[in-house]
Amino acid sequence: MIDRFHQIAAPFSGPSLLREHYRDVPFGSTGWAILRLSTPDGQAVTIPLPGGIAFGLPKGTVTVASLRYVGSVKLKVEAFAPSEADAKQLTESAKTFLQLFRSIETNTQPSGPDPDVKALFDSIQIEQKDNRAILSAELPRGFLRKILSEAPAVAMPSPPTPGDTKKAAPSKDRKSKSKTR
């Protein structure tokens, strides 16, 4: 009876990916995700990025992403690679991409980057521990305010053009009808 209670009471008796990696989610995380990306043929996953750059995840990599509020919002993404060599390659690729992004950002904006976006990218740290590649960052309050308050403009439907095939039905004005007796 006690064994059955432990089975029912254990909140982590669900999918194996959740059972294996929930312990890697930092305590107090308000949002988290555990992913294993794979292609239909089981090969390594390549994530296309802007500018024609691709970022590859080794086959079998499990990613644990989390958000925590500890006076500020902390983002942590851990990629559990199959080997230390894969983790090292993933870490080096992420560092190279971050350096490339930072150099492009400083060279393309004549007035300088947005201070909140700059603070976000300055806070990004990438490191390797054993078979894990770890990215951590602090999301500044100003950055979060901008993301949450500045909604993208919604495209309004364009007014019909004179050559439109759909004709508006003539409106019937009830007051203009005159009754003759």
N, C-alpha and C positions, 0 to 999 in steps of 0.2 A: 504494500500500500504506500509506503514512504517512497519507494523508487518511482512509482507511478506519479506521485505528487511532484517529485523533482522534474520529471519529464514534462508535466503539464505546466508547472510554474516557471520553467526555464524559458525566458523570452527569446532565446537564440537557437531554438530548435528548428528554425526555418531553413532557407537555402544554404548550401554549403559555403558559398562565397561570403555570406553574412556571418556564419558561424566562425569561419576561419579568420576573418579580418575585422570584426567589430571591435575587438580589443585594441586595434590600432587607431580607432577614432578617439581623438583627445577628449578627456573628461570635460563636460560642460559645453560641448559643441551644440549650437542651436540648429545648424544645418550640416548635413554630411551626405556623401555618396560613396559607394563602393562599386567600382567598375572593372570589368575585364573585357576589353575590346578585342575583337578578333574578326578576321575576314572569313567569308564563307569557306574558303579553302584552307583555313587554319594558319595562314601566313602572318608575318609581322604587320602591324597596322601603321599606315602612313597617314598623318593628318596634314592636309594641305593648309597653308597659311597664306595671308596676303603677300603679293609680290612674287608668287611662283615658288616660294620656299616650302619645303615639306619637312615635317617633324615626325620621325619614326619611333614607334614603341616596339620593343622586342616582343616576339611571340611569347604569350603566356604572362605578360605583365599585368599585375593587378594594381589599380590606382585607388587610393583612399583620399578624398578631398573633404575638408571640413572648414566651417566658419565658427569662431567663438568670439564672444564679447567679454573682454577683460579690461574695461576702461576704454578700449578701442577695439575695432573689429580686426581679428587676426584670421588670415587665410593660410591654410597649410595643405599642400598636395604632396602625398608620398606615392612614389611609383615603386612597387615591389617587383624587381626584375628577376628573371630566372637565375642569373649569376652576377657575381661582382663585376665581371668584365662588361656585361650588358648595362649594369647600373652606372659604371664609369662612363661608357659611351653616351648614355642618356643624359647624364649630368653635364658632360662636356658639350653636347649638342644644345642643351638648354642654356648654358652659359654663353655659348657662341651666338645663339639667337638673341639673347638679352643684350649683349654688347652691340650687335648689329642694329637692333631696334633703338638703343640709346643713341648711337651715332647718327642714325637717320633722323631721329627726333630733334636733336640739337642742330643739325644742318638744314632742316627744312623749315623751321619756324623762325622768321627774322626777329619777332618780338619776344622770343623765348617761349618755352613750353608753359602750359597751364600749371600753376604752382601745385595744385592738388594732384594732378596726374604725375607731375615730376616727383612729388613726395611718395606716391604709390610705387613708381618704378625705382626710386632710390631705396625703398625699403625691401625690395625683393632680394632674397638670399637663396642661393642654390648650393646644396652640399650633397655629399655622398656618405652614407654609413652602410658598410657591408654591401648587401644587395639592394639597397634602397637609394633612390634619387629623391631628394627632399627640396621642395620649393616652399618658402614661407614669405609672407608679405603682410604689411599692415595697411588696411584700407582707411585713409584719412576721412574724417567727418565731412569735410568739404566735398570730397569726391563722391561720397555716398549721397549727400544732399543733391548734388548735380544729377546723379544717375536717377534718383527717385523722384525729383521734382521736374526735371526737364524731359517731358514726354516728347517723343518724336511727332513731327507735324503729320496730321492725317490728311491724306490726299482727298480733296473734295472732288465730286464728279464734275466734269466740265459741262458747261451749258450746251444745249443742243445747237447745232449749226443750222443755218437756213436750208441747206441741202439735205437735211436728215430725212430718211425715208419714213420715219414715224411722225405722223401728224398729230398734233394735240387735238383732242375732241373739242368742238365748240361748246362753250359753256352756255347754259340756258339761264337767262336772267328772268326770274319769275315776275319781277316788278315791271318789266318792259312789256309784258303781255297786256293787251287792252281788250276788254270784253266789249263787244258791241251788241246792243239789244235791239 
